[in-house]
Amino acid sequence: MGDTSSPAGGAVGPGPLAGVRVVELAGIGPGPFAAMLLGDLGADVVRVDRPEPSPLGTDPAYDLTNRNKRSVLVDLKAPEGPGLVLDLVERADLLIEGYRPGVAERLGVGPEACLARNPALVYGRMTGWGQQGPRAATAGHDLGYAAVAGVLGLVAAPGGADAPPGIPANLLGDYAGGSLYLVVGLLAGLHHARATGAGQVVDAAIVDGAAHLGSMLWGLLAAGHWQDRRGVNLLDGGAPFYAIYPAADGGHLAVGALEPRFYAEFARLLELGPDAPGQYDLARWPELRALIAARFASRTRAEWETVFAGSDACVEPVLTMRQAACEEHLLARGTYVEVDGVTQPAPAPRFSATPGALRRPPARPGADTAEVARDWAVPSLGSGAVDTEPFDSAAEQGE
C-alpha cells in the first residue's frame, strides 16, 4: 500500500492483534467488514475466496472491506477443498463464516469439523436471523433485520411521526448490529480460549445485535420516558432542539442542544429572543420548532458554521462523505486517509502503544496463495480444482 503511516501520526506497529490468525470464508456485507476490522488492528487475516467473481461485481481494488487481508483460492465443492480449509483452521485462532445455517456443515467446514481439527478455535457465525428460530433459513438483508429488531422504526424521516422510517444505509444492521457484535464475540471467545484452551461457536445474528443497541431506550420505555413511536421523543427528532434544519442555501445543520446550559448558548447564538418558548415547554414545541427553522433559513450553512464555531451550542453541519473527508477536525486527526488514490476511513479505535495501520491494499482473490502457504505452513494450498458452479449468494450467504 502506498502509505502505511499510522493515522494518528505515530510509528507503524504490528497492532494490538498481532499474532492472531483469522480465517475468513468469503462472503458479503458484515462478515468481510468484521474481518477487515480485525486486520486493521493487526490480525493476520486470510480470506478464502471462491474461484468465481464476487457476486457484487466490485473491482477488488475498491473493495475496502478486504484491506489488510491476504487471499487464497479454494473450491469448497471440490473433493480436496474442505481439507485445505481445515489445514488453515488447524493453524488459526478465529474463523468467520456468513453462510445460511447448515451450509458450512454441508460443505464440510462447519463448527464440528473445525473444532475437531482445532479445539481452541473460536468459530464466528455471521447471519441475519441467527442459527435458530422460525426465520433462520430464510433470506434477508440489513433493512429487514433492523425492521424486525424494532430499531428501524426509531429512525424518523421528513414528514413527521406518521411518515415511513428513514433508511440509514446498511450501517445500523449490517455493521453496527452485525460486524461489531461479531468482533466483540470473537475477541471475548479468544480471551476464553487462551485462558482455558477451549474454543466455541459465536452465533452473531444481526437481528440480535441491532436489538441490543436499543438497550437504553428499552429502559426509558419501561420508565415511561419514551413513547413507542418515532418522531415524538427526545432523541428521535421529536424535540426541536435535537433535530436537523435546512439553511438558506439548502445545506443542513444538526442541533443537539440537550443540556440546559448548552441550549442557552444555542438560543443566544441563534438569537431566538426573550419571548421564545422555554426549552421544555412541550405544549409550545411546535412554535419553538417553527421559530428555530425560520432562524436557520435566514442564513447559509457556512454562515451558521461561523456563528457556532468554537461554541458549546452543539450545532454542526451535516456533511456529505467527500465533505467529511476534508473537514478541519477530521483532517487534524487523520480520521480519513488517502492511499493509492482511494480515500477511506483510517483504522479505529486508536491505541497509544500498538496502533492499527493500513498495511495491505484490498486483497485480490487468490493473489496471496503461495505466500500464505509458506507463512502458515500449508503447502497443499492452491491445488484445488476450479469450481464451475456459480456461487449463489442468496442461497448460501446469511445476507
N, C-alpha and C positions, 0 to 999 in steps of 0.2 A: 504494500500500500504506500502511496506517495508520502504521507505524513503520519508518522507513528508517535508524535509527541503527545504527552498527557494533556487532555483538555483543560486540566486545572493549572497547567503551567509547570508541573513538577516533572521529575525524571520518569521515564517509562520503566515500569516494573512488571513483574510477571502477573500481578493481580492477586487478590485475596484467594482466588480459587485455583491458583497454580497447583498443578499436580493432580487435579480432579479430572478424571476421564469420563466423557459423556458419549454415548451412542444415541444418535437421533435417527429414527426411522422416518424418512422423508414424508412430509405431509404438507398441509397448507394451514395458514392462519396462526392460531395461538401456540401450537407446538413449536414451529420454527422460531417464533418470537421468544419463547421461553429459552430455547437453546441458544439463541443469539445473546440474550442477557447473561447466561452462564459463560458464554465465550467472551463477552465484553469484560467480565470480571476475572478472566484468566484461565478458565477451564479449557481443556483440550477437547474440543467438540468434533466428533467425526459423524458427518451426515451420510447415511446410507441411502443413496439415490437409486431410483429405478432407471432402467435403460432408456425409457421413452421420455419425451419432453414434459416439462411441467404442465399440469392441467390449466394453470393460469396464463400460460403463454408469455410470461415476462422474460425479457432478456436477463439472463443470470447476473450480468454486470450491475443491474439496477435493483436486484432483489436484496435490499439491505438487511432483511432478516436472516440472510445467510452469511453475513460478515463474521469474521473471527471464527470460522469453521474450516474444516477440510472435508472433501467429499470423496467417497468411493462408490463405485457402481456394483450393485449386487442384484441379481434377478432372483427374488424370493420364491418365484414359481418354478425355477429350475431345481433339479434334484439336489445340487450342491449348495443352493442359495442359503437355506436356513442354517446350515452348518457354518458357513462363512460368518454370518451374523453372530452365531453363538461363540465363534472363536474370538470375535471382538468383545462380546459380552463378558467372556471369561476374564478380560483384562480391564473392564470398565467399573466405574463406581455408580454411574447413573444411566438410565435408559429413558428415552422419551418416545412414545408412540401415540398416534392420534387416529387409529382406525375405529370403525364401529365395533361394539362389543362382539367378541368371538372371532373377528377376522385375524388378529395376530395369532390366536391359537390355531386356526386353520392353516396359516402359513408356516407354523412350526416355530414361532418366536414369541409365544405367549409367556406369561409370568411363570408358569410351572416349568417350562423348558429352560427358561433363562435362569431362574433361581436354582434349578438343579445343577446347572453349569457353574453358577457363581452365587453361593448362598448369601453373600454380603451385598448383592446388587439391590439398589433402590429402583424399582420399576415404575416409571411415571406414565399414567394413562390420561390422555387429554381428550375429552369428548364434550359434547354439548349437554347431553342429558344424563351422563353418568353410566356406570356399568349395570345398574339395575333400575327397575321402575317401568311403568307402562309405556313410556316414550323412548326407552333406551335404544330400541332397534330402529327407530325412525330417523329420517334425515332432518336436518335443520341448519340454521345459520344464526349468527350472532343476534340479529334483531328479534328472532323468535325466542331465543333463550332468555334474553333480557326482558321480553314481554311477559313470559310465564313467571319469571322470578319476581315480578312486581316492581322492578326498577325502571323499566322503560316508561311506565305510566307516570313516573315522577317528573319526566322531562317536559317542561312547559314549552309551548311554541306560540308564535303570534296568533292571536285570535281568542286568547283567554282560556279559562278553565275547561270550556266545552270543545275546544279545538283538538284535533289529533295531537298526540305527543310529538316532540321533536325527535330527530334521528341523530344520535351522537356518533356518526360514522360507525366503526366497529370497535371503538375504544372501550366502551362500557362493558360489553360482554366478552368478546374475544380476548382482549388484552388485560383489562382490569380484573374481570371476574374469572378469566381463564388462565392466561400465561402467568400472571403474577402469583396466583394461588398455586399453580403447579410448581413454580420455582420455590416458593416457601415450603411446600410439601417435600420436594426433593431434598432441599438443604436440611430440613428437620429430620428426614429419613436418613440422610448421610451422617448426621451427628449421632443418631442412634446406632447406625451400623458400625461406625468407628468405635463406639463405646462397647458394643456387645458382639460384633461380628455377624449380626443377623440383619439381613435385608428385609424388604417388604414391598408391597404394592401401594402406590399412591393413586387413588381414584379422584382425579381433579375434573369435576364437571363444571362447565361454565354456569349452568343454572344455579349450582350451589354457591359458587364464588360470588356471582352477581347478587344473590340473595344476601349473602354475608356482608356485602358492602353496605347494606341498609341497616345494620345493627343499631346505630344511634337513633335512626328515625323510628324504628320499631319501639324503642324506649319512649320516645316523645309521643308516639301514638297511644301507647298504653297509659301514659300520664295525662292524656287529654290535651297535649300541646301541639298536636299535629292532626290535620284533617286528612282523611284517606281519599283525597282527590287533589289533582295538580293545579298549580297556579293560584293557590289561595293561602299558602303557608309562608313562613318567614324566609325559607331558603329556596323556594322554587319559583320566585318571581311574584308571589302574592304581595310582598311588602314593597312599597315604592322606593325604598332606599336599599333594596337588594334586587336590582333589575338592570336591564340594558336599554339604553336610549339612543335614538338616532340624532346625529348632529346636523347642522345646516347643509353640509356637503355630502350627506349620505353615509358618512362614517358612523361608527357606533362607540359608545362609552359604556363600560361595565362599572356599575356602582355597587359597592359592598360596605356601605357605611352603617354597620350594625350597632356597634357600641355607641352610647350617647355622646361621648367626647369626640369620637370620630365623626358622628353625624353632625355635631355642632360645627365642626370645621368644614364639613361638606356644605352645610346650609349657608355658612358665611361666605365661602368662596363662590358658590353658585348664586349668591345674592337672592336668596329666597324671600328675605324681608321679614319684619317682625310679625306680620299678620298671617304668615304661613301656618297651616295646621301643625300641631305637635307631632313628633315622630311616632308616638304610639297612640294617637287619636284614631283608632281603627275606623270609626264611623266616617272620618274625613279622608281616609286613604285615597279614594278616587280623586278627590280635589287636590291632594298633595301630589299624586302621580301626574295629573294634568299640568300642575304648576312646574314640576321638575322637567317634564317633557318640553314645555314651552321654553324654558330657560335654555336647555341643551340645543333646541332647534334654532336658537338665535346666533350661534357661532359655529365655526367649523370644528372638526375633531382636533386638528392641530392647535387651534386657538385654545380649546379647553384643556388640551395636554399642557400647554404653557401655564394656564391658570392653576392647575392642580399639581404641577411638578414640585416634588420635594415636600409635599404636604402629607398629613395623615388622614386625608379625606377619603381614602380608599376608592379612588376613581382611576381607572386605567383604560387605555384604548383597546378595542377589540381588533387584533391584528390577523392578517392572513398568514399562511405558512411562510411565504417569502419575506413578508414584513417582519415577522418574528425573528427570522434568522439575521436580520440587520438591526434589531433593536439594541439600544446602547447597553443596557444592563446585561442582556444575554451575550452580547459581544464581549463585554468585560469578563464574564465568567467562562466564556468558551462553551456555552450550552450547545451551540451548533458549530460544526466544523465542516470544512470543505476538504474532501480527499479525492484525488483523481478526478476533479471536476464535478463531484457529486456532493451537494450539501446534505448533511444528515445530523441527527442528534448525537451528541457525544455520549460515551458510557455514563451511566448513573446507577446508584449514587456514587459519591466521591469518598475516597479513602486517603488518609494522611500518609500512611506508610506503604500501602500496596495499591496504588491507583490502577484502575482499569485503563485499557488503551485500545485503539483501533490497530490491531496487529496484522490483520489479513483482510483483503478485499472480499466481496461476496464470492463464496465458493462456486466454482463451475463444476457441474456434475461429472464425477469421475476423475477430475484433474489431479487429485492427490492420492490416488490408489497406491501407487508404488511407494510414496513417502510414508503413508500410514502403515502399509505392510511392513516396512522396515522399522518404524518407530514403535509400533505396537506388537512387533514380532508375530505377525500373521502372514507368513509367506504365501499362503494359498489364495490370498485376495486377488481378484482380477481374473480368475479362471472360470467364472460363471458364464453360462450361455446367455445370449441376448434374448430378452423377453419380447415376443412378437404380439402378445395380447395387450391391447390398450389398457391403461390404468383407469379404472372407473372411480374417480374421486368421490362421486356422490354415493356410491355403494360401499366404499371401503373406509372413507375418512369419517371422523367424528363431526366434520362440518358439512 
